[in-house]
Amino acid sequence: MTESCLFCKIISGEIPSERVYEDDAVYAFLDIYPASEGHTLVAPRKHFSKFTDMGAEDVAVLFEAARKVTAAVEKAFSAEGSNVGINNGEVAGQEVPHVHVHVIPRKKGDGGRGIKSIVWTEPDRTNLKEVAEKIRKNL
């Protein structure tokens, strides 16, 4: 736990929240500024600032909880689908520097769009081999 972290305070109970799920490793609660009814945040109890700071086991536990919560949210709100995602870093829209997965239930005609609507830079698509190689070298 990081003392100044808003989500650490929520997870510890210092700040109230509408909890929807918890286990030994994960705490899920409603977003107070929801994109749709039922918008839920699934966060590890352990503090990680960024998704890329997490180890494989912690990621697996987080995403299994996110899967469970997504199924429950979709059922609870008769959603036809959902957006499930992470903003990784401030430049990507991460407002609270504690890893959390957004689960946003979706219905046909709700006016929302898919993940590609977040940013569209029209990158050069003629150099896909070079782009892939650049990523592979860093794995």
C-alpha positions as CSV (number, residue, x, y, z in Angstrom):
1,M,0.0,0.0,0.0
2,T,1.2,3.5,-0.8
3,E,-0.1,6.0,1.7
4,S,-0.9,8.8,-0.8
5,C,-2.6,6.5,-3.3
6,L,-6.3,7.1,-3.7
7,F,-7.0,3.5,-4.7
8,C,-4.9,2.1,-1.9
9,K,-7.1,4.1,0.5
10,I,-10.2,2.8,-1.2
11,I,-9.0,-0.8,-1.0
12,S,-8.0,-0.4,2.7
13,G,-11.4,1.0,3.5
14,E,-10.1,4.4,4.5
15,I,-12.2,5.9,1.7
16,P,-15.7,4.4,1.1
17,S,-16.6,2.7,-2.2
18,E,-19.3,0.6,-3.7
19,R,-17.5,-2.8,-3.6
20,V,-18.7,-5.4,-6.1
21,Y,-16.1,-8.1,-5.7
22,E,-13.0,-8.8,-3.6
23,D,-10.6,-11.6,-2.8
24,D,-7.2,-11.9,-1.3
25,A,-5.5,-10.2,-4.3
26,V,-8.1,-8.0,-6.0
27,Y,-10.7,-5.4,-5.1
28,A,-13.4,-4.3,-7.6
29,F,-15.6,-1.3,-7.1
30,L,-17.9,1.1,-9.0
31,D,-16.3,4.0,-10.9
32,I,-17.7,7.2,-9.4
33,Y,-17.5,8.8,-12.8
34,P,-19.0,6.0,-14.9
35,A,-19.0,5.8,-18.7
36,S,-22.1,3.7,-18.4
37,E,-24.2,2.2,-15.7
38,G,-22.2,-0.6,-14.0
39,H,-18.8,0.8,-15.0
40,T,-16.5,-1.1,-12.6
41,L,-12.8,-0.8,-11.7
42,V,-10.9,-4.0,-10.9
43,A,-7.6,-3.3,-9.1
44,P,-4.9,-5.4,-7.5
45,R,-4.7,-5.0,-3.7
46,K,-0.9,-4.7,-4.1
47,H,0.1,-1.3,-5.4
48,F,1.5,-1.2,-8.9
49,S,1.7,2.2,-10.6
50,K,1.7,0.8,-14.1
51,F,0.5,-2.5,-15.7
52,T,4.1,-3.1,-17.0
53,D,5.3,-3.1,-13.4
54,M,3.3,-6.3,-12.7
55,G,4.7,-9.8,-12.8
56,A,3.0,-12.6,-14.7
57,E,1.2,-14.2,-11.7
58,D,-0.2,-10.8,-10.6
59,V,-1.5,-10.1,-14.1
60,A,-3.1,-13.6,-14.3
61,V,-4.9,-13.1,-11.0
62,L,-6.0,-9.6,-12.0
63,F,-7.4,-10.7,-15.4
64,E,-9.2,-13.7,-14.0
65,A,-11.0,-11.4,-11.6
66,A,-11.7,-8.9,-14.4
67,R,-13.2,-11.8,-16.4
68,K,-15.5,-12.8,-13.5
69,V,-16.5,-9.2,-12.9
70,T,-17.1,-8.6,-16.6
71,A,-19.4,-11.6,-16.8
72,A,-21.4,-10.4,-13.8
73,V,-21.6,-6.8,-15.0
74,E,-22.8,-7.9,-18.5
75,K,-25.5,-10.1,-16.9
76,A,-26.6,-7.5,-14.3
77,F,-27.2,-4.9,-17.0
78,S,-28.2,-7.1,-19.9
79,A,-25.2,-5.7,-21.7
80,E,-24.6,-7.0,-25.2
81,G,-20.8,-6.5,-24.8
82,S,-18.3,-4.5,-22.9
83,N,-15.1,-2.6,-23.1
84,V,-12.4,-4.0,-20.9
85,G,-9.1,-2.1,-20.7
86,I,-6.3,-0.4,-18.9
87,N,-4.9,3.1,-19.3
88,N,-1.2,2.5,-18.7
89,G,0.5,5.8,-17.8
90,E,-0.7,9.4,-17.5
91,V,-0.2,10.0,-21.3
92,A,-2.6,7.1,-22.0
93,G,-5.3,8.6,-19.7
94,Q,-4.4,6.9,-16.4
95,E,-5.8,9.3,-13.8
96,V,-4.9,7.3,-10.7
97,P,-1.4,5.8,-10.7
98,H,-2.6,2.4,-9.4
99,V,-3.2,-0.3,-11.9
100,H,-6.9,-0.9,-12.6
101,V,-9.0,-2.6,-15.3
102,H,-12.1,-0.7,-16.5
103,V,-15.1,-2.9,-17.2
104,I,-17.6,-0.8,-19.1
105,P,-20.9,-2.5,-20.1
106,R,-22.1,-1.7,-23.6
107,K,-25.4,-1.8,-25.4
108,K,-26.3,-1.4,-29.1
109,G,-26.9,2.3,-29.8
110,D,-25.3,3.6,-26.7
111,G,-23.2,6.1,-28.7
112,G,-19.9,4.6,-27.6
113,R,-17.1,3.4,-29.9
114,G,-14.4,0.8,-29.7
115,I,-10.8,0.9,-28.4
116,K,-9.4,2.4,-31.6
117,S,-11.5,5.6,-31.0
118,I,-9.1,6.4,-28.2
119,V,-6.4,7.6,-30.6
120,W,-5.9,7.4,-34.3
121,T,-2.6,8.7,-35.7
122,E,-2.7,7.2,-39.2
123,P,0.7,5.6,-38.9
124,D,2.7,4.4,-41.9
125,R,1.4,0.9,-42.7
126,T,4.1,0.2,-45.3
127,N,6.7,-0.6,-42.7
128,L,4.9,-3.3,-40.7
129,K,7.9,-5.7,-40.9
130,E,10.2,-3.1,-39.3
131,V,7.6,-2.2,-36.7
132,A,7.2,-5.9,-35.7
133,E,11.0,-6.4,-35.6
134,K,11.4,-3.3,-33.3
135,I,8.9,-4.8,-30.8
136,R,10.3,-8.3,-31.0
137,K,13.8,-7.0,-30.2
138,N,12.4,-5.6,-26.9
139,L,10.6,-8.7,-25.8
